Amino acid sequence: MPALDAVTSEAAAAADELERILGTHPGVEHCTVLTEVAPDGVPVRTAYVVPRRNEVVQDDGAALGRQYVAEWQGVYDHVYAQPTSDDPTFDIRGWLSSYTGGELSEDDMRAWLDGTVTRIKGLGARRLLEVGCGTGLLLHRLAPGTERYLASDISAGAVDRIRGAFGGQLPEGVEVFQAPADDMSAVPPRSVDGFVVNSVSQYFPDEEYLDRVVRQAVDAVDDGGFLFIGDVRSAALNRAFGAGLELARAPERAPSEKVQALVERRCCTGTELIIDPSYFTALVGRLPRVAHVAVLLRRGTRRTEMNRFRYDVVIRLDHLPGGAAVVPEWQPWERDRWSAAELRRHLEAERPAVLGLLGVPNARVLADHVAAELLARPDRPSVAGEVRARADAESVHGVEPEEIWSLGDDLPYAVRLSWARSLPDGAFDVSLVRVDGGAVAPEVRFPEEPAPPRRPVNRPWYGRVENLSPVKLRSHVRAQGGESVLPGRFVLLESLPDQPGGVPVDDALRSIQWA
């Protein structure tokens, strides 16, 4: 292997040449190439490109956001115009798998729904507001246990479906009305105990819209209540999701470079909002009433895209019902590498009051993350099947999250799994707090550092109005004789990221997780 300084010198020269070539493309406003040397000494290049600003984006971005919302409204108006389901309380048409394009199975949807209902019921609200209620999957299961249930949806067809499921006469205490998610003007301030928006945030157009929803929800919820924002697409795991998805679709002998091109396209031109947990954890400082934010992995043993790549957020307002517990020392999982069974034996033998573990490798996600890293290397395996095989072999030490949760089923511990640090390999942090009797479990403030600065929310409509694509950029580099300096991946940006506190631009660029 050549000396490290020789490798880095060559890598720097290649990065400079790539920046020069990309700078000659008429659609490129700015480009920066970063090179990281892998543990085995191989330089891995990433090209961050800012396209020349499209005048449509510059002049009327707000209108494009409104158009995006209107398009999703049209999609669901069409879905809800179809004949009613045999079971109007479990109408799952329109819930599609990204992997197959077909509808998710009834078993997968029941498991997803049961887990969501259980988590919301555990929060204890008697007066609930649900935004984006759809055909009432949650409403039919949560409303019977409440005094008042307000629900809205942007589609008039969804509202009609719910009314029809009750024979045209809603039960006492249940109100349903049509409104977009960012319009809660019909809800009086502090009139509910809890707010729910589940599997809807991916249809928001941008961070500004998300801000309006969160702020209005806080105003609607009474003292000591909560916001539940569920089934949120994770920005940190977007590359892993894209790699796993394209590899699942690819034939065994498909060239891996073509698979990587599809991953780049998916990451750069996604049509749904993806949110980094740092958006939510930052609310503690931004909104005075926010007392605590929990970023929770979703429960369940079924390997669906919902419980592998999405998360739930519980935002507590004003105060915490069970108070707060402090973890005296967060222990890196690497130190003892406990399996769930070994952790159980430790808890039974030592009976710690509080235990915190950092960076537990996630068996649900790890192989897809490894595959994304392999695809971005210049010496990537040549075909899709080889990428899959290597990724599986390198991820055997992953821990199944549900096995950790199960420790709380028969041990006197409140178990929480957190994605607050938003690690791109899906690793999670764990707190175990000993709880005696029927006491309300205290909350735990999970570490958010050392997370790099990151832009927390994408704008899914942006990629559709720009003409530049990774495929065009790759072709341009080849046409300019730059085959030898091609990057492992391209990342398209609206602009260079902010650099708070003097953070170097290189670190800020590396923190962009969704591309």
N, C-alpha and C positions, 0 to 999 in steps of 0.2 A: 504494500500500500504506500503511495507517495506521502511525503511529509505533509502535516496539516497545513503549514503556511503555504506550501505549493498549491495544495488543493484550493485554499481560500483565495489565493491570488488569481488562479485560473477562473474560479467561480465569479470573482468580482469583474474580471475582464469580460466574461460571458454575459453578465448582467448588464454591463455598460453597453455592449453591442446590441443586446435585445432592446434596451431602452431606446437606442438610436434608431433601430429599425421600426419599432412601434411608433416612434415620433414622426415618421414619414407618412403614416396613414392619415388621410384627410379627415377621418372621423374621430381622431384621438386628440383630446385637449391636453391631457397630461398622463404620464405613466411612470410608475415606480416598480422596479423589479427587486424583490428581496430574495436572498439566498440563505437557506439554512442547511448546515452540514449534518446529515443523519448520523446516528451512532456508529454506523459502519463506514463513515467517511465519504458517502456519496452526497454531492451538493444537490439540493432540491430547490428549484426556482419557482416563484410565484409572481405573476405579472398583474399588478393592480392598475386598472385603466379607467380614466375618467373620460367619457365621450364628450365631444363638442356638444354644448347645450342645445337641445332641441327647443326651438322657439315656442312650440306648443306647451312644453313643460314650464318654460320660463315665464310665459305670459299668463297661463291659466291653469296652474296646477290644481287649484281648489275645484275648478269645474271638472277636471279629470277625476278627482276623488269622488265627486257627486255622481259622475257617470258610472264609476265602478260600483257604487252602492246600488244604483238603479239597475245595473245589469244583473246583479245577484238577486234583486227583488224580482226581476223578470223570470229568472231561472226558477225560483220557488213558486211564483204565481203559476207557472206552467206545471210544476210537479203537483201542486195542490189542486189543480184543475182536473186531474185524473180521477177515475172512479174511486170511491172510498174503499178503505181496507176492510177485510173481514172482521178484524179486531181494531176498532178506531182508537183504542187506548194503547195500541202497540203498532202504530203505522210507521214502518221503517223504510218505506220506499224513498229513494233518493240518497240513501246512505251507501256510498260506493267505496270499494277498495281501490287504493292507488295502485296496488300491485296487479290486479286483474281487470280493473275497469268495471267489474260486475258488482252487484249488490253484496254487502256484507252479510254473512250468514245470520240466521235468527239466533243461534247459540252465541255467536260473538256479540251481537247487539244486546242480548239479554244480560250477558255478563257485564258488558260496559255500562248498561243502564242500572243494574243492581248495585254496582260499585259506586256510581255517582249518587244514587238515592241514599245509600247508606251513609256516605260521607256528609251529605247535606243535612240529613236528619240528625246526625251526631252534633251538629252545630246548635241545634235547639231553638230555632225561631218559631214563633207562633203567628207572626204576620210576615208574609213573604212577597217580594216583588221579583218576578222573573221577566227578563228582557230577552226577546228572541225565542219565544216559547214553542215555535213550530206547531206540530199537531198535538202537543200536550204530553209527550212522553214523560216528562217530569211532573207536570201538573196533575195528571191522573193518579200519580203515586204519592205526591207530597201534599196536595190540597186537603185530603181527608184528615190529616193530622194538624191542620192549622185553623186559626180563627178567621183569617182573611188571606186570600191569595189573589194578588194582582198579576196579570200576565199580559204582555204585549208582543206583537210581531209585526214586521214590516209588511208582510203579505196578508191581504184581506182574506185570501183563500185559507190561510192557516187559522185565522180567527173563526171563519165559518165552519171549518172542520171541527174545532173544539165545541162550538155551540151545537153542531149536529150530533156529536158523540153523546151529548146530554139531552138529546131530543128537543133541542131548541130552548131549553130552560136551564140556565146555569144553576148549580147548587148555591145555597145561601153562603155568602162570604166570598164567592168566586167572581171576579170581574176580568173580562178579557177585552182588549181594545187594540186597534191598529195604530202603530207608530214605529218609526225607525228607532234603532237602539239609542241614538244620541238625543232623543226627545222624550224626557220624562216629565214634561210640564203638567201632565194630568195627575201626577202623584204629589200630594202635599208633603212639605218638608217633615222629616222625622216621623213618618206615618207607618213605617214598617220596621221589623227587627232584623231582617236579612234581605240581601239582594243576591240574585242568581243570574248569571249569564253563562251558559254552558254550550260549548262547541259552536260558538257564534263569532268569537273574536277574529277567527281567520277570514271572515268576510268584511272586516273593517278595512277602510282604504289606507289609513296612515296613523301616525302617532297622535296627531291633533284630534282625530275622531275618537281614538281610544281615551285620550285625556278628557274629552267632554263626557264620555260615558262614565268614567270613574268618578269625576267630580260631581256629576248629578246624582250618581248612586250614593255617594257619601252624604249628600244633602238629604236624600230621601230616607236614610236609615237612622233610627233612633239611638239614643245613648247606649253604649255597650253592645251594639249590634255588629254585624259582619257583612263583608262582601265576599261572595264565592264566584271566582272567575275560573271556569272549568274547561278542561280539554283544550288547553292552549298549545299551539304548535311551537316547539322549542327552536329558537334561532341557533343555539349552540350545537344542536344535533342535525342541522339541516344538511351538512355535507355527508354525514353518516347515513342519513335517511336517503339522500339521493343516490349514494353509491350502492347501498343495499337494494334499493328499488330497481336501478338499472341492471345490476348484476342478476337479480331474480328474473328479469325479463329476457336477458341475453342468452343465446345458445352457448353451449360449453366452449365452442371454438371461435366465438366472436372475438375479433381483435380488441385488446384491452384499450388501445388508444381511442377507438370509436366509442367504447363504453365511457371512457373519461370525458369525451366530448359531450355525450348525452348528460352526464352528471353536471358538467359546467353549464350547459344550457338550462337544465332544470333549476340549478341554484341561482342563475343570473336572471331568469325570466319567470320565476314562480308567480302564480296567480293568487296566492293567499298570503294573508298577513302572518308573519312569524315574529315572536316577541322573546327577547332575552329576559330572564328573570330579574336582571338588574333594573329593568324598568319598574318592576313592582317593589323590590326591596328599597329603592330610592324614595318611594312614597312616604316612608317613615319621616324623612326630613322635609318633604315637599308639602304634605298636607297635614295641618296641625292635629286633626282628629285621629290620624292613623297611629295606633299604638303598637301594632305588631303585624308582620307579614310572614306567612309560611308558604314556602314553595315546595309542593308535595308531589312526589312521583304518584302515578295512578296505580291503584290496586288491581290485582287479577293475575291469573296464571296463563290466560290465553295470549298467545304472541300476536297481538294485533298492532297496527300502527298507532292506535290510540294509546295503549298502555306502554308502548315502547318509546315513542317519540313526542309525547305530549305530557303536560303536567297540569296540576290544579293549583290555584292560589287562594288562600284564605286570608283576608285582611280584617283584622280586629280593630274596632274603633273605640277610642276613649280609655278603655281599661281591659284587662284580661280576666276572664271568669275564674281561672285557677291560679292566677299569679304567674311568676316567672321563675324558672330554675336556671342556675348557672352551672355550666360544665367547667370544672376547675382546670382540666387539661384535655385538650383535643388530641387524641392519639392517632397517628397515621396508620391506616390499615396495613401498610407494608411492614410495620414493625413485627406484628405477630401473625398476620395473614390468617385470621380466624375464619373458618367456615361457620355456617349457622349452627351446626352441631357443637363445634368447639366454643363458640360464643355462649351457647346455652349452658355448657358445663361451667364456664367461668362465672356466669351470673348466679348459678345455683351454689357454687362453692364459695365465692367471695362476697356475694350479695352487696355490690356497690350501690351507693345511693344514686349516683349519676355516672353514666359512662358515655363518652363521645368518641366516635371514630370518623376519620376523614379519608376520603378517596377510596371507597370500596368499589372494586371493579364490577361493572354492571353486565351480567350475562345476557341481558336483553339486547344490548346495544354494541357491545365491545367489538364483535366480529365485523360489523358494518363500519365502525370507525377505523379499524385496521385496514379494511378494504379501501376506504377513502384515502388513507395515507399511502397505500401501495400504488393506487392508480395515479397519484400525483408525482410519483418518482420517475426520473428519466429511465431508470432500469426496471420499470414495472414488468411483472410477468406478462408474457406475450398474449395470452388469451384469457377470457373471462373465467373459465373453469379453474385455471391455475391461481387466479386472484382469490377466488372463493376458497380454494383448498388451503392456501397459505393463511388467509385471514382466520379460517376456522382453527387451524393448528396453533396460531399465535394468540388465541383468545380463550384457551381452555381454563384459565384461572378465574373466569368471571363468576360472580356470586348472584344467585337469583334473588331479587328484592323480596319476593313474597315469602321466601324462607326466613328472612330477617323479621318481617312483620309478624310472622306466625309465632315468634317468641312471646309476644304479648298476649297470645290466646290463653296460655296456662301458666304464665309467670307474672308476678305482680309488678310488671313494668309497662309504662307507656312508651311505645316504640314509634319513633318518627324518622322518616327518610326524606332528606332534603336535596334539592337541586339548586339551592341559593347561589352556589359558586359557579353553576352553569359550565361545567367542564365538557369539552367537545367529545370526550370518549364516553360520556354518559355516567361516569363514576358518581356515586352519591355519598352523602355524609349521613351518619346515623347518631341519634341520641336515644338513650334508654334511661328513663327516670323511674325510680322505684316509687310506686303509688300504693299506699295501704288503704284497705277498705274501699268505700265508694267515693273517695275524694276525687274532685275534679283535677285532672292532670294539668300541671303547670306547662306553660309554653317555654320553648327553648329558642334563644336567638342564635341561629347558626352562623358560622363564619361566611362572609361574602368575599373575603380576600384570601390569597392574593390574586384577585381577578384583574385582568388588564382593563384599561378603559375601552368601552365598546359602544357602538351605536346600537341602541336596544331594539329598534323597530324598523322594519323595511317599509317600502311603499310599493305594493305589488302591482299597481297600475303603471309604474315608471318604465319597466322593461318593455312594455308593449308599444311605447311611443318612441323608443330609440331604435335606430337602424343598425347599430353596431352589435355584433355577437362574437362569442369566442371562436366560432367556426370561421368567421371572416378574418379575425385577427390571426388565427393559426395559418390560414391560407396566405395571408399577406406576408407573414414571417418567412414562410417557405419560398414564396415568389421572390423575396429579396435575398435568397441564399442563406437564410438563417436556420436551416434545419438543425444544426449542431447546438444552437442556443435556445431552442424552443423550451418554454417553461413547462413544468408539470401541470400547472393549471392557470387559467385566467380568472380574474375577479373584476367585474364591472361595478363601478361606483358612481353615485350621483355627484359626489365631491370628495375631496380628501377629508378624513375624519378630524374632528376637533382634537386638540392636544392639551387637555387640562393639566395645570400644574407643571408645565414644561415637559410632559411626557414625549419622548422622541416619536417622530412620525412613523418609524418602523414598528414600534410597539403598538401604536394605535391601529396601524394597518393590520397587523397580525391578529388583533382582537376582533376583527369583523368576522362573525361566525356564520352568517347566513349564506355566504357565497362559496 
